[in-house]
Amino acid sequence: MRFSRSLAILAVVFLTACSKSGPDSSGIGEPAASAGQPDASSDTAPASPTSSSGPSAPSDSQPTVEPGAPANPGFPIKAYVELPSHHYVEEMKPLNDREVLVTVREGNTGERLEYRVDMEARTVTVLGEVSDKTGFERASPTGEWTAVWDRETPGIWGVSARTGEKVQWTRGEDDWSPIWRSDGSGFYYLHDTGEDLGDGAGPVHALAYYDIRTGDEKILPFERGYWGRISWLDPDRSILAYNGFDDAIAVKVVNLQDQTEKQILSVYIGEMVDIAEHRAKSRLLVSWNGWFVWYDGKGNEIERVTWPDGLDEYTKKSPRYTKEEDADRPYYELTGGLVRIMPHLFRFSPDGNRLAYLLGVDGESIDDPMPGTRIVVSRDDGREPAFVTPNYARIGRLEWAPSGGRLFVAFNVDDARDRHYVGWVEADPE
């Protein structure tokens, strides 16, 4: 079986028919990873499913959209739709500035369903059941080919967009994670060397390049071992390898031009760390116990910005704080025991000039001093942070709207944990 390390992501929400309106609910809503939609009408209107379209399931198997609860003035997100109970959001993808495609998993049956949510109209359209993914794919920049691979079939294969023909490109048992050159002529990938790391870590991988025009395969002169997965930091120039195994968070930068590799981070998974790729500027953000640390395409630290301090009573810097490496002295005063207060779930705006993220507890415990997180929007480097939500909520998804004026969120509240919501908020501080 092909080896892969999966990350479990807690997601909240699925659409049911209820709309909530409030003072900031005027405008247009957009699906996905972003904020930025014109406000919807402040009038409360029940969301109602329209006729099924897209991938469809038989009508008798489609979920019944329950009537939404009355708008709740005390809710942390003012503009929202209420989802059917026990429906958990796995993906949110903006379709335009008012609609978002939501993929959910039904908690009792395990079925995956797809819905289209129109936040301006406050409607939910049932599109039907979707099958679980059995493999992976990545289209070339030119659109001529798609690289496909899965856990059962050796090698990385190519599917022609013009003919539909499927051809085998590489032959390693666990070849993995192709990333295309910008001209579509070939891809870098993790080549299975045939050796095993032991201890359940899977195969020893080496970074390799495959030229789809000539069929030539080249193993590159970098360290062999556990590579996890790779992505571009600076296309055609530098690669990120997320090489943390088991209980570690780790990332290294591989510079193809200089043929250098630099381990940026390797820490215990319980430390207050999160990582984000600023693709518009080819920079890497490592957020670690008090600091936003920025790296360039060679793995060099280029800038540091401190975490927010004193945005409210829960986000005050501890007088005991020393430095990021000292896990026993966390940055925020109320952090301790099972409580982890930190910035996380970073999302860069479509124009690359702003950064949205969650600030509050990462995870959940009975000792949490506040119920979840609030959304912060700052400059893209982390400076000038400000809350854009007035209260805390259990937020599981955060995406910018394409226009960059609003943020889509999936959330729930402590008083109704089996009931989930999708909403949007203005991206400018109140």
C-alpha positions as CSV (number, residue, x, y, z in Angstrom):
1,M,0.0,0.0,0.0
2,R,1.2,3.5,-0.8
3,F,2.3,5.4,2.2
4,S,0.9,8.7,3.0
5,R,0.6,10.8,6.1
6,S,-2.8,12.4,6.5
7,L,-3.6,15.4,8.6
8,A,-6.9,15.3,10.4
9,I,-8.7,18.6,10.2
10,L,-11.5,19.5,12.4
11,A,-14.2,21.2,10.3
12,V,-17.4,22.6,11.4
13,V,-20.6,23.2,9.6
14,F,-23.1,22.2,7.1
15,L,-25.8,24.0,5.5
16,T,-29.3,24.0,6.6
17,A,-32.0,26.4,5.8
18,C,-31.8,29.3,8.2
19,S,-30.6,32.8,7.7
20,K,-29.4,35.1,10.2
21,S,-29.2,38.8,9.6
22,G,-27.7,41.6,11.5
23,P,-26.2,45.0,11.1
24,D,-23.3,43.8,9.1
25,S,-25.1,41.2,7.0
26,S,-25.7,43.4,4.1
27,G,-23.9,42.5,1.0
28,I,-22.8,39.7,-1.2
29,G,-21.4,36.5,0.0
30,E,-18.8,34.4,-1.5
31,P,-17.7,30.8,-0.9
32,A,-14.4,29.7,-0.1
33,A,-11.3,30.8,1.4
34,S,-11.8,34.3,1.7
35,A,-13.5,37.3,3.1
36,G,-14.8,39.9,1.0
37,Q,-18.3,40.0,-0.1
38,P,-20.9,42.7,-0.3
39,D,-23.3,42.7,2.6
40,A,-26.5,40.8,2.3
41,S,-29.9,42.2,3.3
42,S,-30.4,42.7,7.0
43,D,-33.8,41.2,6.8
44,T,-34.1,37.8,8.3
45,A,-35.1,35.3,5.7
46,P,-35.3,31.5,5.9
47,A,-32.9,29.7,3.6
48,S,-34.6,27.2,1.4
49,P,-33.1,24.5,-0.9
50,T,-33.6,24.9,-4.6
51,S,-33.8,22.1,-7.1
52,S,-30.9,19.7,-7.2
53,S,-28.2,20.3,-9.7
54,G,-24.7,19.2,-10.4
55,P,-23.7,15.8,-9.0
56,S,-27.0,14.4,-8.0
57,A,-28.2,11.7,-5.7
58,P,-31.6,10.1,-6.0
59,S,-34.2,12.4,-4.7
60,D,-35.3,10.0,-1.9
61,S,-31.7,9.9,-0.6
62,Q,-31.1,13.7,-0.5
63,P,-31.1,15.1,3.0
64,T,-34.1,17.1,4.2
65,V,-33.2,20.7,4.9
66,E,-34.6,21.5,8.3
67,P,-36.2,24.8,9.1
68,G,-33.7,27.3,10.4
69,A,-33.8,28.6,13.9
70,P,-34.8,32.2,14.4
71,A,-31.9,34.7,14.0
72,N,-30.0,34.9,17.3
73,P,-28.7,38.4,18.1
74,G,-26.1,37.0,20.5
75,F,-24.4,34.9,17.8
76,P,-20.7,35.7,17.2
77,I,-21.2,35.8,13.4
78,K,-24.0,38.1,12.4
79,A,-24.7,36.9,8.9
80,Y,-25.1,33.1,8.6
81,V,-27.2,30.1,7.4
82,E,-27.9,27.2,9.8
83,L,-27.0,23.7,8.6
84,P,-28.6,20.4,9.2
85,S,-27.4,18.8,12.5
86,H,-24.5,16.4,12.4
87,H,-23.2,17.7,9.0
88,Y,-19.5,18.5,9.2
89,V,-17.8,20.6,6.6
90,E,-14.7,19.1,5.0
91,E,-14.1,21.6,2.2
92,M,-15.3,25.1,1.2
93,K,-14.6,26.5,-2.2
94,P,-15.7,30.0,-3.4
95,L,-17.6,29.9,-6.7
96,N,-18.0,33.7,-7.0
97,D,-18.6,36.6,-4.7
98,R,-21.8,35.3,-3.2
99,E,-21.8,31.5,-3.5
100,V,-19.6,28.9,-1.9
101,L,-19.4,25.2,-2.7
102,V,-19.5,23.2,0.6
103,T,-18.6,19.5,0.9
104,V,-19.7,17.9,4.1
105,R,-19.7,14.5,5.8
106,E,-22.9,13.3,7.5
107,G,-21.9,12.3,11.0
108,N,-24.2,9.2,11.3
109,T,-23.9,7.6,7.9
110,G,-20.5,8.9,6.8
111,E,-21.9,10.0,3.4
112,R,-20.2,13.0,1.7
113,L,-22.6,15.5,0.3
114,E,-22.2,18.7,-1.8
115,Y,-24.1,21.9,-1.3
116,R,-24.1,25.3,-3.0
117,V,-24.7,28.1,-0.5
118,D,-25.8,31.5,-1.7
119,M,-25.0,33.9,1.2
120,E,-26.7,36.9,-0.4
121,A,-30.0,35.1,-1.0
122,R,-29.5,32.9,2.1
123,T,-30.3,29.7,0.2
124,V,-28.9,26.2,0.2
125,T,-29.0,24.0,-2.9
126,V,-28.5,20.3,-2.5
127,L,-26.2,19.1,-5.3
128,G,-26.1,15.4,-4.2
129,E,-23.7,12.8,-2.9
130,V,-20.0,12.8,-3.8
131,S,-17.7,9.8,-3.6
132,D,-14.7,9.6,-1.5
133,K,-11.4,10.3,-3.2
134,T,-9.3,7.3,-3.9
135,G,-6.4,9.1,-5.5
136,F,-4.7,12.4,-6.2
137,E,-4.2,14.5,-9.2
138,R,-2.4,17.7,-10.2
139,A,-3.0,19.5,-13.6
140,S,-0.1,20.9,-15.5
141,P,0.1,24.7,-15.8
142,T,-0.6,24.4,-19.6
143,G,-3.6,22.2,-19.0
144,E,-2.3,19.6,-21.4
145,W,-1.7,16.9,-18.9
146,T,-2.8,15.9,-15.4
147,A,-0.5,13.9,-13.1
148,V,-2.4,11.2,-11.1
149,W,-1.3,8.9,-8.4
150,D,-2.9,6.8,-5.6
151,R,-2.0,4.5,-2.7
152,E,-2.4,1.2,-4.6
153,T,-0.9,1.7,-8.1
154,P,2.9,2.0,-8.5
155,G,4.2,5.1,-10.2
156,I,2.9,8.5,-11.3
157,W,0.7,8.5,-14.4
158,G,-0.3,11.1,-16.9
159,V,-3.8,11.7,-18.4
160,S,-4.0,13.7,-21.6
161,A,-6.6,16.5,-21.6
162,R,-6.9,16.2,-25.4
163,T,-7.3,12.4,-25.8
164,G,-8.0,11.1,-22.3
165,E,-5.1,8.6,-22.8
166,K,-3.5,7.5,-19.6
167,V,0.2,6.7,-19.6
168,Q,2.6,5.6,-16.9
169,W,5.5,8.1,-16.3
170,T,7.4,6.8,-13.2
171,R,7.5,3.3,-11.8
172,G,8.5,3.5,-8.1
173,E,6.2,1.7,-5.8
174,D,5.5,4.8,-3.7
175,D,6.4,7.6,-6.0
176,W,4.6,10.6,-4.7
177,S,3.7,14.3,-4.6
178,P,4.5,15.7,-8.1
179,I,4.9,19.5,-8.6
180,W,5.0,20.9,-12.1
181,R,7.5,23.2,-13.7
182,S,5.8,26.4,-14.8
183,D,6.2,25.6,-18.5
184,G,4.5,22.1,-18.0
185,S,7.6,20.3,-19.5
186,G,8.0,18.1,-16.4
187,F,7.7,17.8,-12.7
188,Y,9.6,17.3,-9.5
189,Y,8.5,14.5,-7.3
190,L,9.4,12.1,-4.4
191,H,11.0,9.0,-5.8
192,D,10.7,5.7,-3.9
193,T,14.3,4.4,-3.6
194,G,13.1,0.9,-2.7
195,E,14.5,1.2,0.9
196,D,12.3,1.3,4.0
197,L,12.7,3.8,6.9
198,G,11.3,1.4,9.4
199,D,9.1,2.2,12.4
200,G,6.1,2.7,10.1
201,A,7.6,5.7,8.4
202,G,7.3,4.3,4.9
203,P,9.8,4.3,2.1
204,V,13.1,6.2,1.8
205,H,12.4,9.0,-0.7
206,A,14.7,11.0,-2.9
207,L,13.9,14.2,-4.7
208,A,13.7,13.6,-8.5
209,Y,12.7,15.2,-11.8
210,Y,10.8,13.7,-14.7
211,D,10.8,15.2,-18.2
212,I,7.5,14.3,-19.9
213,R,8.9,15.2,-23.3
214,T,11.8,12.8,-23.3
215,G,10.8,10.4,-20.5
216,D,14.1,11.1,-18.7
217,E,14.2,10.6,-15.0
218,K,16.8,12.2,-12.8
219,I,17.5,11.6,-9.1
220,L,18.7,14.9,-7.6
221,P,21.6,15.3,-5.2
222,F,19.7,16.0,-2.0
223,E,19.4,14.1,1.3
224,R,17.4,10.9,1.1
225,G,14.9,10.0,3.9
226,Y,11.5,11.0,5.0
227,W,10.2,13.9,2.8
228,G,6.5,13.8,3.6
229,R,5.2,16.0,0.8
230,I,6.5,18.9,-1.3
231,S,5.2,22.1,-2.7
232,W,6.6,25.2,-4.5
233,L,7.8,28.1,-2.4
234,D,9.2,29.9,-5.5
235,P,8.2,28.1,-8.7
236,D,11.1,26.5,-10.6
237,R,13.5,27.8,-8.0
238,S,12.8,26.6,-4.4
239,I,10.8,23.7,-2.9
240,L,9.2,23.3,0.5
241,A,9.4,19.8,2.0
242,Y,7.0,19.1,5.0
243,N,9.2,16.4,6.5
244,G,7.9,16.0,10.0
245,F,7.1,12.4,10.9
246,D,4.9,11.1,13.7
247,D,5.0,13.6,16.6
248,A,7.0,16.3,14.8
249,I,6.3,19.4,12.8
250,A,9.1,20.0,10.4
251,V,9.8,21.9,7.1
252,K,12.9,22.4,5.0
253,V,13.7,24.6,2.0
254,V,15.4,23.1,-1.1
255,N,16.9,25.7,-3.4
256,L,17.2,24.1,-6.9
257,Q,19.5,26.8,-8.3
258,D,22.1,26.7,-5.5
259,Q,21.5,22.9,-4.9
260,T,21.2,23.7,-1.1
261,E,18.7,22.4,1.5
262,K,18.1,24.0,4.8
263,Q,16.0,22.6,7.7
264,I,13.9,25.5,8.9
265,L,11.9,23.9,11.7
266,S,11.7,20.6,13.5
267,V,9.7,20.7,16.8
268,Y,7.3,18.6,18.8
269,I,3.8,18.7,17.5
270,G,2.5,20.0,20.8
271,E,4.4,23.3,20.5
272,M,2.6,26.5,19.4
273,V,3.6,26.4,15.8
274,D,1.8,26.9,12.5
275,I,3.2,27.3,8.9
276,A,1.8,29.2,5.9
277,E,3.1,29.8,2.3
278,H,2.8,33.3,1.0
279,R,2.8,32.3,-2.6
280,A,2.3,35.8,-4.0
281,K,5.7,36.8,-2.5
282,S,7.4,33.4,-2.5
283,R,7.9,33.6,1.3
284,L,7.4,31.1,4.1
285,L,5.7,32.1,7.4
286,V,6.6,30.1,10.5
287,S,4.4,31.3,13.4
288,W,6.1,30.1,16.6
289,N,5.4,31.1,20.3
290,G,5.4,34.8,20.0
291,W,6.8,35.5,16.6
292,F,5.8,35.5,12.9
293,V,9.1,34.5,11.3
294,W,9.6,35.0,7.6
295,Y,12.0,33.1,5.3
296,D,13.0,33.5,1.7
297,G,13.5,31.0,-1.1
298,K,16.9,30.0,0.2
299,G,15.7,29.3,3.7
300,N,17.2,32.5,5.2
301,E,15.3,34.4,7.9
302,I,14.5,37.8,6.6
303,E,12.0,39.3,9.1
304,R,10.3,38.9,12.4
305,V,7.0,40.4,13.6
306,T,5.6,39.8,17.1
307,W,2.3,38.2,17.7
308,P,-0.6,40.5,18.7
309,D,-0.5,41.7,22.3
310,G,-3.5,43.0,24.2
311,L,-6.1,43.0,21.5
312,D,-8.5,42.0,24.3
313,E,-8.3,40.6,27.9
314,Y,-7.5,37.0,26.6
315,T,-4.6,38.0,24.4
316,K,-2.2,39.7,26.8
317,K,1.5,38.9,26.6
318,S,2.8,36.9,29.6
319,P,5.4,38.7,31.8
320,R,7.2,35.3,32.0
321,Y,7.7,35.0,28.2
322,T,11.3,34.7,27.0
323,K,11.7,33.3,23.5
324,E,10.0,31.0,21.0
325,E,12.1,28.0,21.8
326,D,11.0,28.1,25.5
327,A,7.8,26.0,25.4
328,D,7.5,26.3,29.2
329,R,7.0,30.1,28.9
330,P,4.3,30.6,26.4
331,Y,3.6,34.0,24.9
332,Y,0.1,34.5,26.1
333,E,-0.6,34.8,29.8
334,L,-3.6,32.5,29.8
335,T,-1.9,29.6,28.0
336,G,-1.1,26.6,30.2
337,G,-2.0,23.0,30.7
338,L,-4.3,21.9,27.9
339,V,-5.0,25.5,26.8
340,R,-3.1,26.7,23.7
341,I,-3.8,30.3,22.8
342,M,-2.1,31.2,19.5
343,P,-2.6,32.5,15.9
344,H,-3.4,29.7,13.5
345,L,-5.3,28.8,10.2
346,F,-3.6,31.5,8.1
347,R,-5.2,32.7,4.9
348,F,-3.7,35.4,2.5
349,S,-6.1,37.6,0.6
350,P,-6.5,37.2,-3.1
351,D,-4.3,40.2,-3.8
352,G,-1.7,39.0,-1.4
353,N,-1.7,42.2,0.7
354,R,-3.6,41.1,3.8
355,L,-3.5,38.1,6.1
356,A,-6.5,36.6,8.0
357,Y,-6.2,34.1,10.7
358,L,-7.8,32.8,13.9
359,L,-6.6,34.1,17.3
360,G,-7.6,32.1,20.4
361,V,-7.5,28.6,21.5
362,D,-6.1,26.0,19.1
363,G,-8.1,22.8,19.7
364,E,-10.6,22.5,22.6
365,S,-10.4,21.7,26.3
366,I,-12.7,22.1,29.3
367,D,-10.2,24.6,30.7
368,D,-10.6,27.0,27.7
369,P,-10.9,30.6,29.1
370,M,-12.9,31.6,25.9
371,P,-15.1,29.6,23.6
372,G,-12.9,29.3,20.5
373,T,-11.3,32.1,18.4
374,R,-11.9,35.5,16.8
375,I,-10.8,36.4,13.3
376,V,-7.9,38.8,12.9
377,V,-7.0,40.7,9.7
378,S,-3.6,42.3,9.4
379,R,-1.1,43.4,6.8
380,D,0.3,40.5,4.9
381,D,3.4,40.4,7.2
382,G,1.4,40.3,10.4
383,R,1.7,44.0,11.3
384,E,-1.4,46.1,12.3
385,P,-3.6,43.3,13.5
386,A,-7.2,43.9,14.3
387,F,-10.2,41.8,15.2
388,V,-13.0,41.7,12.5
389,T,-15.4,39.6,14.7
390,P,-16.8,40.9,17.9
391,N,-17.0,37.6,19.8
392,Y,-15.4,34.2,20.1
393,A,-16.8,31.1,18.2
394,R,-15.7,27.6,17.4
395,I,-14.5,28.4,13.9
396,G,-13.4,25.5,11.8
397,R,-13.0,27.0,8.3
398,L,-11.9,30.4,7.0
399,E,-11.7,31.5,3.4
400,W,-11.4,34.8,1.5
401,A,-14.1,35.8,-1.0
402,P,-12.6,36.4,-4.4
403,S,-13.1,40.2,-4.1
404,G,-11.3,40.3,-0.8
405,G,-14.0,42.3,1.0
406,R,-15.3,39.5,3.1
407,L,-14.4,36.2,4.8
408,F,-16.4,33.0,4.7
409,V,-16.5,31.0,7.9
410,A,-17.8,27.7,9.1
411,F,-18.5,27.7,12.9
412,N,-20.5,26.4,15.8
413,V,-21.2,27.6,19.3
414,D,-20.9,25.9,22.7
415,D,-24.6,26.0,23.4
416,A,-25.5,23.9,20.3
417,R,-22.6,21.7,19.4
418,D,-24.5,19.4,17.0
419,R,-25.7,22.4,15.0
420,H,-23.3,24.1,12.5
421,Y,-23.3,27.3,10.5
422,V,-21.8,28.9,7.5
423,G,-21.5,32.7,7.5
424,W,-19.5,35.7,6.3
425,V,-17.9,38.7,7.9
426,E,-16.5,42.0,6.7
427,A,-12.7,41.9,6.2
428,D,-12.2,45.5,7.6
429,P,-12.0,46.1,11.3
430,E,-15.2,47.2,13.0
